Amino acid sequence: MNPPDDSLWRDRFIQINMTRIGGTLVVLLGLIVWQTDIFTPGGSLIGFPVAILGLITSFGGPIWLAKRWKRRDGR
């Protein structure tokens, strides 16, 4: 089996980091919705689950991607 070229590893690195950044942005959006008056007066409780989903994505997404790639690469 030939080793993958550098572009594959670069693309995977970018995907992992974009998953982390995206999850962090979702957490921030959820906190803004939950705690501020920007969208609704007094905040909205819907922001709490959004923030939790962002945390799960930020921490669990890269792990899931790595496991998926290991399985697909045959390791």
Helices and strands as residue ranges (DSSP letters): H 6-35, H 47-73
